[in-house]
Amino acid sequence: MKTFLTFILMLFAVKTTQANNSLTLTVDKVKNEQGFIRVLLFKGETGFPDSPEKAYKSASIKIVGNKAVVTFENIPEGIYALSVFHDSQNTGKLRTNAFGIPRDGYGFSNDAMGTFGPPSFEKASFKVTASKNHVQINLR
């Protein structure tokens, strides 16, 4: 019985440690303070980079001083990727021109770039480890 209780307490301690991880995202080079920065955090390549319904977490961040900062709490260790865009007109969508080229700033973790489109999940992926993690994205 004593061994069983010790085992249960150890499992609880491990679970609690994993749940305390945080991920802070700083988005720099925002053109102006209009609208919001929209963020999608993906835990796998499914849906990356533009399917909000398949994102692990999402956020809308207020812009202050031409940058935006958000912290996601209780993130399990693992491989993730971020996609962000400046929603300057608060429409909830990335504005593009007739050729599909973004009219507002956008970016991905690792400042990854794709060829004629968004980067792959692999190029934008990073590892969340125990404790505090920080990612910076410069908008294009």
MIDO-72810 format. One line per 8 residues: their letters; for each residue x, y, z of N, C-alpha, C. Coordinates in steps of 0.001 Angstrom, whole numbers. Layout:
// residues N
A> X:Y:Z:X:Y:Z:X:Y:Z | ...
***
This chain:
// residues 140
MKTFLTFI> 830:-1197:0:0:0:0:873:1259:0 | 1907:1239:836:2803:2382:909:3498:2622:-438 | 3895:1554:-1113:4536:1658:-2422:3570:2234:-3439 | 2328:1807:-3382:1315:2298:-4306:1105:3804:-4125 | 1001:4268:-2880:831:5694:-2606:2043:6495:-3078 | 3234:5969:-2865:4443:6645:-3337:4419:6770:-4855 | 4026:5703:-5528:3941:5701:-6989:2948:6753:-7478 | 1797:6821:-6848:765:7805:-7222:1289:9228:-7005
LMLFAVKT> 1958:9473:-5891:2510:10803:-5626:3585:11171:-6646 | 4395:10202:-7060:5423:10465:-8069:4778:10815:-9413 | 3720:10109:-9787:3020:10413:-11029:2429:11817:-10991 | 1848:12171:-9857:1275:13496:-9706:2355:14566:-9825 | 3522:14332:-9224:4619:15294:-9289:5105:15464:-10721 | 5218:14381:-11463:5646:14453:-12859:4615:15203:-13679 | 3347:14907:-13489:2270:15569:-14228:2260:17064:-13915 | 2448:17431:-12661:2463:18834:-12266:3645:19559:-12889
TQANNSLT> 4806:18927:-12929:5984:19546:-13522:5759:19830:-14999 | 5192:18872:-15708:4948:19058:-17125:3959:20195:-17378 | 2991:20350:-16519:1950:21347:-16724:2431:22766:-16429 | 3577:22923:-15778:4055:24258:-15423:4895:24918:-16506 | 5077:24278:-17640:5864:24873:-18720:5096:26054:-19307 | 5856:27079:-19661:5236:28234:-20315:5994:28542:-21608 | 5295:29198:-22511:5876:29608:-23784:5512:31068:-24005 | 6517:31924:-24032:6302:33348:-24272:6697:33671:-25704
LTVDKVKN> 5796:34317:-26405:6029:34738:-27778:6111:36257:-27821 | 7170:36778:-28457:7298:38203:-28714:7281:38401:-30224 | 6373:39235:-30699:6276:39550:-32126:6784:40974:-32303 | 7850:41101:-33082:8484:42397:-33323:8247:42861:-34758 | 8631:44119:-34998:8550:44749:-36316:7113:44857:-36832 | 6194:45167:-35912:4804:45394:-36291:4717:46816:-36834 | 4100:46978:-38006:4079:48261:-38720:3382:49378:-37938 | 2278:49052:-37269:1550:50054:-36498:781:49362:-35380
EQGFIRVL> 62:50132:-34574:-654:49567:-33439:-2133:49312:-33728 | -2524:49370:-34987:-3922:49116:-35347:-4204:47621:-35319 | -5406:47251:-34893:-5826:45859:-34906:-5121:45005:-33872 | -4891:43730:-34232:-4314:42747:-33325:-3298:41880:-34056 | -2474:41209:-33278:-1640:40132:-33808:-2390:38847:-33521 | -2651:38059:-34552:-3343:36773:-34406:-2282:35672:-34386 | -2394:34771:-33429:-1387:33734:-33214:-2036:32354:-33221 | -1402:31412:-33922:-1804:30008:-33889:-601:29185:-33461
LFKGETGF> -782:28364:-32430:254:27461:-31933:-150:26043:-32308 | 710:25373:-33055:430:24009:-33523:1349:23023:-32826 | 765:21868:-32454:1535:20811:-31788:1946:19727:-32783 | 1578:19866:-34002:1936:18937:-35070:1672:19619:-36391 | 2022:18938:-37473:1905:19579:-38780:475:19665:-39293 | -459:18937:-38701:-1844:18978:-39151:-2421:20379:-38982 | -2819:20986:-40081:-3428:22311:-40051:-2457:23468:-40139 | -1169:23216:-39951:-187:24301:-39994:-96:24843:-41408
PDSPEKAY> -90:26123:-41629:-18:27215:-40662:-1311:27995:-40475 | -2396:27624:-41167:-3537:28542:-41195:-4903:27951:-40871 | -4941:26864:-40111:-6233:26278:-39722:-6460:26464:-38227 | -7158:27520:-37844:-7362:27790:-36411:-8028:26632:-35676 | -8910:25914:-36350:-9620:24816:-35685:-8704:23631:-35375 | -7531:23570:-36006:-6586:22477:-35762:-5401:22914:-34902 | -5373:24175:-34519:-4292:24689:-33676:-4450:24177:-32250 | -3320:23979:-31588:-3328:23545:-30184:-3845:24678:-29296
KSASIKIV> -3381:25896:-29574:-3846:27097:-28863:-3813:28265:-29838 | -4566:29296:-29513:-4567:30499:-30329:-4711:31712:-29418 | -4377:32875:-29972:-4488:34101:-29190:-4622:35299:-30117 | -5239:36345:-29610:-5292:37647:-30263:-4617:38613:-29303 | -3547:39243:-29766:-2717:40053:-28884:-2797:41523:-29266 | -2954:42355:-28267:-2934:43800:-28472:-1499:44234:-28770 | -1355:45203:-29653:-47:45706:-30064:289:46942:-29236 | 1469:46927:-28634:1913:48067:-27833:3347:48381:-28232
GNKAVVTF> 3583:49610:-28676:4937:50005:-29048:5482:49198:-30214 | 4634:48895:-31168:5004:48152:-32368:5546:46747:-32089 | 5061:46168:-30983:5347:44760:-30723:4205:44182:-29898 | 4151:42863:-29843:3099:42176:-29093:3716:41002:-28355 | 3224:40749:-27143:3763:39671:-26320:2605:38878:-25724 | 2720:37551:-25776:1734:36683:-25154:2463:35504:-24521 | 1918:35004:-23406:2474:33819:-22759:1395:32751:-22702 | 1733:31583:-23230:874:30410:-23126:1351:29607:-21918
ENIPEGIY> 438:29286:-21027:771:28528:-19811:391:27056:-19974 | 990:26222:-19136:674:24785:-19078:830:24095:-20432 | 1969:24304:-21061:2263:23698:-22360:3094:22432:-22125 | 2612:21270:-22550:3406:20043:-22393:4675:20102:-23244 | 5722:19431:-22789:6945:19361:-23582:6616:18720:-24919 | 7302:19175:-25970:7060:18617:-27289:7525:19553:-28379 | 7190:19194:-29611:7572:19966:-30789:6366:20795:-31241 | 6581:22096:-31441:5527:23035:-31800:5986:23934:-32944
ALSVFHDS> 5039:24648:-33532:5336:25698:-34506:4283:26789:-34359 | 4678:28019:-34643:3791:29172:-34535:3630:29848:-35888 | 2421:30344:-36135:2187:31234:-37267:1457:32458:-36729 | 1837:33630:-37232:1241:34884:-36759:986:35809:-37939 | 11:36697:-37764:-180:37762:-38746:-778:38981:-38074 | -526:40131:-38678:-1045:41396:-38181:-2414:41619:-38814 | -3435:41546:-38010:-4805:41770:-38458:-5113:43255:-38259 | -4583:44090:-39149:-4646:45543:-38973:-6062:46098:-39040
QNTGKLRT> -6956:45426:-39740:-8329:45916:-39861:-9319:45092:-39031 | -8791:44225:-38180:-9599:43431:-37251:-10687:42623:-37969 | -10296:41980:-39061:-11241:41146:-39820:-11149:39678:-39440 | -10061:39296:-38753:-9858:37899:-38395:-9198:37085:-39494 | -8861:37744:-40603:-8240:37054:-41738:-7037:37837:-42235 | -6074:37109:-42799:-4917:37746:-43414:-5345:38366:-44730 | -5147:39673:-44861:-5494:40361:-46107:-4422:40084:-47153 | -4847:39777:-48369:-3907:39537:-49465:-4331:40350:-50682
NAFGIPRD> -3377:40535:-51614:-3719:41230:-52853:-4258:40216:-53864 | -4485:40641:-55096:-5067:39786:-56129:-4196:38569:-56446 | -2893:38655:-56153:-1983:37548:-56425:-1766:36652:-55208 | -2469:36946:-54110:-2334:36144:-52892:-1176:36558:-52005 | -559:37674:-52304:561:38167:-51499:-4:38937:-50309 | 454:38625:-49079:-78:39297:-47882:114:40812:-47922 | -939:41516:-47488:-897:42977:-47422:-482:43451:-46031 | -596:42591:-45050:-201:42913:-43676:957:42002:-43285
GYGFSNDA> 1603:42344:-42170:2742:41563:-41705:2340:40154:-41291 | 3259:39235:-41466:3049:37839:-41095:4403:37246:-40715 | 4386:36100:-40060:5641:35447:-39703:5404:34071:-39119 | 6509:33356:-38962:6484:31986:-38442:7621:31815:-37447 | 7493:30855:-36551:8570:30581:-35614:9838:30247:-36394 | 10975:30509:-35779:12303:30394:-36400:12471:31399:-37538 | 11551:32343:-37680:11533:33269:-38820:11659:32484:-40123 | 11032:31302:-40134:11090:30400:-41293:10382:31013:-42490
MGTFGPPS> 10895:30679:-43667:10294:31133:-44924:10088:29929:-45826 | 9043:29988:-46628:8802:28950:-47617:9115:29482:-49006 | 9124:28591:-49959:9314:28984:-51346:7942:29046:-51997 | 7521:30220:-52419:6198:30411:-53034:5072:29940:-52120 | 5157:30272:-50859:4126:29906:-49906:4711:29814:-48510 | 3911:29337:-47567:4396:29241:-46190:5444:28143:-46032 | 6234:28221:-44957:7229:27179:-44704:6561:25895:-44217 | 7309:24823:-44232:6814:23559:-43694:6811:23633:-42170
FEKASFKV> 6053:22747:-41551:6037:22643:-40094:7458:22376:-39595 | 8164:21524:-40299:9525:21155:-39904:10446:22375:-39829 | 10364:23279:-40805:11212:24475:-40811:10860:25430:-39671 | 9598:25472:-39314:9139:26411:-38282:9111:25797:-36891 | 9388:24511:-36779:9213:23834:-35490:10331:24141:-34498 | 9973:24056:-33228:10893:24263:-32119:10443:23375:-30974 | 11314:23188:-30011:11010:22296:-28894:10675:23092:-27640 | 9586:22710:-26998:9239:23261:-25690:9797:22298:-24663
TASKNHVQ> 10611:22825:-23752:11220:22009:-22709:10693:22455:-21356 | 11182:21820:-20321:10716:22121:-18969:10943:23584:-18618 | 10010:24153:-17888:10073:25507:-17360:9641:26559:-18376 | 10454:27619:-18540:10055:28759:-19374:10745:28691:-20733 | 9986:28971:-21775:10491:28963:-23141:10133:30293:-23788 | 10982:30760:-24708:10731:32040:-25357:10988:31918:-26852 | 10082:32481:-27647:10205:32517:-29102:9986:33957:-29543 | 10785:34397:-30505:10620:35732:-31078:10376:35583:-32585
INLR> 9395:36340:-33088:9101:36340:-34511:9132:37784:-35005 | 9868:38022:-36079:9896:39320:-36730:8935:39285:-37913 | 7961:40201:-37909:7008:40228:-39017:7687:40647:-40304 | 7187:40119:-41415:7642:40514:-42760:6597:41413:-43367
***
